[in-house]
Amino acid sequence: MPRETPPIVREVLAQRTGEEMALNDRFLNPQMGRILRTLGFDNVWAAGEGAHLIDAQGQRYLDLFGGYGVFAIGRNHPEAIAALEEVMAARTGNLPQLGVTLLSGVLAEQLLARAPGSVGAMVPANTGTEAVEAAIKIARAATGRSRVLYAEHAFHGLTLGSLSINGNTEFREGFGPFLPGCDPIPFGDLEALERELARGDVATFVVEPVQGKGVNLPAAGYLAAAQRLCREADALFTCDEVQTGVGRTGRFLALEHWGLEPDLICLAKALSGGLVPIGALLVSRPAFDRVFDGMERAVRHGSTFGGNDLAAAAALATLRVLDREGLVERAERLGDVLLELTRPLADRFEVVREVRGLGLMWAIEFGPPAGLTSRKLWQAVEERQPGLFSQLVTVPLFHEHRILCQVAGHRMNVIKALPALTIEEDEVRRFAEALAQTISEAERYPAALARFGLRTGLRAARVRR
């Protein structure tokens, strides 16, 4: 293929918009392209603003996907963009490597001021999975132990170390063998945790305060008791706040709901306003000092782009926006509104098993209908394609209501929402109304399944051509 000098971004956007799917299919992930075309989600996205995505025709879609939760302060927040422009205009001495810079230090100062007193240092990273990998390494080095416990159905990331404590078969299959000494326990099972800790070889227990895959909330007292058991066993207690942190649950860190004081806290996703890759691991001072315990060990862990000035500046802007616009409190208030509007759906529709959430981290779970004929059809369809009912809801929400939301995981009948914390209350109410309408239509299961099959079948046929 002849090589051409790459055009400038302005020219790319002006001249090649509309080629997104073709380029994806040729150079990136054609199977993702097939999925998007089959579901009719293959829009050309021209812009993003606040809680919305805007397609090439100028149609606005309420984005409840949120880029997996990175757009907590909304898409393209002007203050975060301005912070990046300021750094570039300042021509800072970014990433000296054999040296330190100001912005990452100020970010560490700000994050630690918002965190519990149990942590006293920050290890910069670029992503959530990098922060989790750092937690595994530091826990092992600080304790001199090798074993890592994690909860079943946990996520934590997709690089090999994080994947070793990922509790989902669909992500792990084919990528083993994994790191030795990584063992799952049921989420919420204190007896299992205590039994494993009693072996005396556990470096850390890594847990999401709210599991992101299905928005699974902990039982009352579970996390505090898990922290206590770790302390008693001289194991470190690690909270993965990659998705739950930065205001998502109505607290800056979800761990505040339970008064936790972990030894390690993983952050990422929303921290930079969705503009720059970022991650951070907050570490207790005793653990940090045991790992970086001399000049010859000063660089035993790091990341080339970790702590870069652009990421730090965007993160500082995000923290300012959270404070000035009261977004953490807003997440709590609007999360309560969303639950108030949607929890009654469990009584109204027999296919709704449960509605749950914390702040603006929300999910609805579906189960089979009560009618014998519909239940048999549900079971037959779910055996062939688990989680299909959720698509009977998400696809019409997208096409008929311009609302983008996600199925919470592979082979799951759970729909999840992670809206921008800047979402307006009337949009929360619009979503709840559209959801009720869509479930009502989907609950008429044979007819809804036929409509869905016809539409997706026609799209799939076009994809195969």
N, C-alpha and C positions, 0 to 999 in steps of 0.2 A: 504494500500500500504506500503510495507516495506520501512523503512527509511534508507538511506545510507548517509555516510559522503560526503558532496559535494566535487566534484573534483576541482582541481585548474583550473584556466581559460585556461591555455595552453592545458591541457588535454581535456577540453570541446571542444575547437576549433579544436583540432586534431581528436577527436574520434566521435563527434556528429554532425559535419557539415552535413547538409542535412535533419536534423530532424526539422527544423524551423517551417514548416507549420503544421506538426503533433502536435508539442508542442503547437503551437498557437491554433489549433482547439480543443485540449483537455483542455487547461488551461486558454486561453486568450480570443480571439474573433473569434469564428468560422465563423460568418457572414462576417467578413473581409476576412477570408480565402476563402470563396466562391466567393467574388468579385474578388480577385486577380487571382484565378484559371480561372474564367470565362473570364476575360480580357486577360489572359496569362501573367500577371505581377508577377507570383509566382517564380521569379528567386531566386536562392540562392546567396545572396550578400556576397562576400568574403572579399572585401576591399573597401576603399574609398580614393581617392587622388585628391586634388585640386577640379576641377569642375566635377569630374567623379566618378561614381560608377563602381565597377569591379565585375563581377559575378564569379561563381565557375569555369567556363571554361576559365576565363581570358579575357572575352570580356569587353571592356570599353564602358560605356554608359554616354553620356553627361547628367548631372543631372541639369535640370532646375526647379526641385521641391525644391531642397535645404533644405530638412527637414523642410518645411514651412518657409524657410528663415533664418535658424540658421547658415548656413555655408557661411557667407559672405566672410571670409578670406580663404575659401576652406576647404575641408575635411582634417582632421588630419594635420593641419599646424604644421610643426616641432617646431616652436617657442612657440606655445601654449602648445604643449606636453612637451617641455623642461621646461616651467614655472611650470607645475604640478609636474614634476619630482624634480625640485628644492625645491618646498614646502615640498614634502614628505621627501626628503633628509635632509632638515633643521629641521624636527621634530618640527614644530612650535607649540606654545601653542594655538592651534586653538579652537575657540568657548569656551572661559572661562565663557561666559554668565554673571557672575558677574565680569565684566572686559571688556577691549577693546583690540583690536589687531591692528597691523600696516597696513596690506595690504588693509583691507577694507577702512581705513581712506585715504590711498593714492589713492585708486580707486575713492572715493568720490571727492577728490581734483582734480583729472584728469577730471572726468566727468563734474564737475561744471565749470572748466576752459574752456570746450568746449561748454557749454550751455549758453543761454542768461542770462544777469544779473538779470533777474526777479526771478531766483531760487538761493537758497543759502545753502541748506542742502540736504542730501540724506537719504532715508529710504531703507535699504537693503531688498531684497526679493529673492525668488527662481525662479519665473516664471513671465510671463506677466500677467496672471490672478491675481496673488498675488499683483503685482504692481497696477493693476486697483482696486482691492479690497481696498488696502491701500489708494488710491486716494479718493474713495468714503467715507471711514471712516474719513480721515483727513479733507476733504471738509465739511462734516457735523459738525465735532467737531469745526473746525475753524470758521465757519459762524454761528453756532447755528441754521442752517436751515436743513430741511430734504430732500427736493426734488432734484432729479438728472435728468437732461435732457440728452438725447443721440439721435443720428441720426438714422433714419430708415436704415436698411441694414448694420448697424455697426456690428463688431464682438466683440471685447473686452475680450473674454474669456468664459470658460465653467463652472467655479465654480459658486455657486448660486448667489453671489453678482454680479459678472461680467455678468452672464447670465441674470440678471435682467435688464441690459442695452445692451443686445445683440438683434439686430433688425432682427433676422432670425428665422422664425417659426420652421424650421426643427430642430434647436437646442433647442428651448424652450419647444416644445410640450411634455406634460406629466410630466414636472418638477416643475410646479407651485404648490402653489402660490409663487410669487416672492417678492422681497423686495418692500414694499409699497413706493410710491412717486417717482417711476422711470418712466419717460414719454418720448415717442419718438416724434421727430419732423422730417420733411423731410430734408434730407441732402441738404444744399444750400438755404433753405428757411429762410431768415432773418426776414420776417414778423412773421412767426410762432415762431421763437426764441424770438423776442422782446415781442410778446404777452404773452408768458409763463413767461419770466423774469419779466414782469410788475406785476405779482401777488405777488412779493416780498418774495417768500418762496424757491427760488432756491439756493441750495448750490453750484452747479457746473454744467457746460455744458461740457460733455466729448465727444471729437471728434477725429477721426483719420484724420490727414492732407490729406492722400490719403486712401480711404477705401480699405482695403485689400481684401474683398470678391470678388469684381469685378474690382479692380484697378480703382475705380471711383475718378476722379480728381475734386477738387473744382472749382467752377466758380471764375473768377478773382475778387478779393476784398472780397470774402465771409468770409474767415477765419479772416482777419484783422477786418472786421466789426463785426463778432461774438465776437471777443475778446473785442472790444470797448463796445458792448452792455452789455457784462458780467461786465465789469468794472463799467459802469454807474449804473448797478443794484446791485452792491456790491456782485456779485456772482463770484466764482472762475472759471477760464478758464483752462481746462485740455486738454492737447494734448497726445493722446495715440500713442506713437512712437515705440511700441513694434515691429511692422514689418517694419515701414518706417525708423527707426533710424539706427545708426551705419553705415552710408555711403550709404545705399541702393538707395537713390534717387539722388545721386550726391552731397549731402551735408551731413555733419555728422548727423544732424537732419533735417528732411524734413521741419520743421517749418521755417528754415532759408530762404527757397524760398520766404516766405511772410513776413519776418522780425517780426515774432511773439515773444511775451514775455509772455508765459503762467505762471500761478501760480503753476501748477503741470505738470510734464512730466513723462510719464511711459516708461520705457526701459526694454528690455529683449532679447530674441531670440539670435541674432548674437553676443551679447556682450561678450560671453565667447568662441567664435570660434566654438560653437556647441559641446563643450566637457563636460561642467559642467552646470547643471541647474543654472540659474541666473536671477535675476530681480532687478530693482531699481526704486524708485520713487524719482524724484528731486522735491523739495518743496520750495516755497518762504519762506524766513526767517520769515516774519510776520505770515504766516499761521502755520509754524512749531512751533513758539514760543507760539502761542495761544493754541496749542494742548498739547505740552509738557511744561507746564507752572509751574512746581514745582517738587521737588524731588519725591513726592508721585505719580506723573504722569509720571515719567521717563520711565516706562515700560508698558504704557497703550496700546501700539501697538508694535508688534515685530513678529519674525518668527524664529523658532529654528535654522534652518540652514542658515538663511539670513546673508550675510556678512561673510561667511566662507572663509578661506584662499585659498582653491583650486579655488573657483569661482572667487575671487578677483584677484588671480595670472593669471588665464586664461584671465580675462578681461583686465588686464594691458598689457598682451602680445598681445591681439587683437588690442588694441589702438596703440601699437608700430608698429605692422604690417601695420595697416591702414596708419599711418604717413610715415613710411619708404618706403613702396611700392607704395605710392600715390594712394591708392585704391579708395578713395572718388572721386578724379578727374577722375580716370579711369572709375568709374561707370557712371559719367556724359558723358564722351566721348563715351564709348561703348553703353550707352543707346541711344545717338543720332544716332549712327551707326545703331542700331537695328531698331529704328523708321524710319530712312531713307530707310532701306531695306524693311520694312514690311508695311508701310503706303500705298504704291502703290497697295497693294493687295485689298484694298477697291474699287479701280477703276477697277482692273483686274477681280475680281470675284464678281458676284452678291450676293453670300451668305455671303460675308464679310460686316458686317454693319459698324464696326469701329475698328481701331487700336489705342491704347492709351498707355501711359506710362510716367514715370518720372524716369530718371536714369535707373537702372537695375531692375525696377519694371514695368512689361510690361503685356499687355493683348490684345487679339483679340476677338471681339464679332461677332457672326454669326446671320443671319436672314434668313427667307424663300427665296427660289429662285423665280424669276419672272414668269417662265413658269407655265401655269395653272395646268398641270398635276403634275409637280414636287411640286408646292406649295400645292396642295391638299394632296399629299402624305406626305409632310413635316408636314402639320397641323394635319393629322390623326395620324402620328407617335408621334408627340410631345404631343398630347393629352394623349396618353397612356404612353409615357416615355419622359417627358420633359428633354431637354438637351442631347438627344441622338446624335445629329449631332456632337457635340464636341467630342464624343467618336469615330466617324468616322475619326477624325483627330488624336487624342492622341494615339489610339491603333496602327495604322500604323506607326506613328512616332517612337513608341517604338520598334515594331517588325522589321520594314524595315530599320530604320535609327539609331537605338540605341540611341534615345533621350527620356528622361523621363520628361514629363511635366504634369500639372494638370488642370482639369476642375476647374474653380475658385469658384464654389459653387454648392450647391444642386439645381437641376432643372434649371440650367443656361447654355446657349450656349456661354460661355466665357471660353477661355483657357488662363492660366496665366503662367508667367515665373518669377522665382526668382533665377537666376543663381548666382554662386559664383562671387564676384567682381574680382576674379583672372582669370576669363574666358578669353581665348585668342580670338583675333578678328576673326581669321579664323574659330573658332567654332561658333561665332555669325553669321558669313556669311553662314556656313554650315547649321545652324538651319533655317535661313531665306529661303535658297534654298530648304531644305527638306519640310518646311512648305508650300511653294508655290506648290511644286509637290503633296503633300498630299491633299491640298485643291482642286487642279485641279481634282484629282481622286474622292474625296468625293462629289464634286459638281455634278458629274454625278449621281444624287441622287438615282434613283431606283436601278441601278447596284451596287453602293457603299453600299447601305443598304442591298442588297441581299448578297453581299460578307461578310459584317460584321455579318449579322444574321447567315450565315452558319458557320463561324468560331467560333463565340461565342456560337452558339447552340451546336456545337460539344464539345466545352470545358465544357459548362454547363452540357451536358449529362454525361461527365466523372466525373464532380463534384458530380452528383446525385448518381453515382454508389456506 
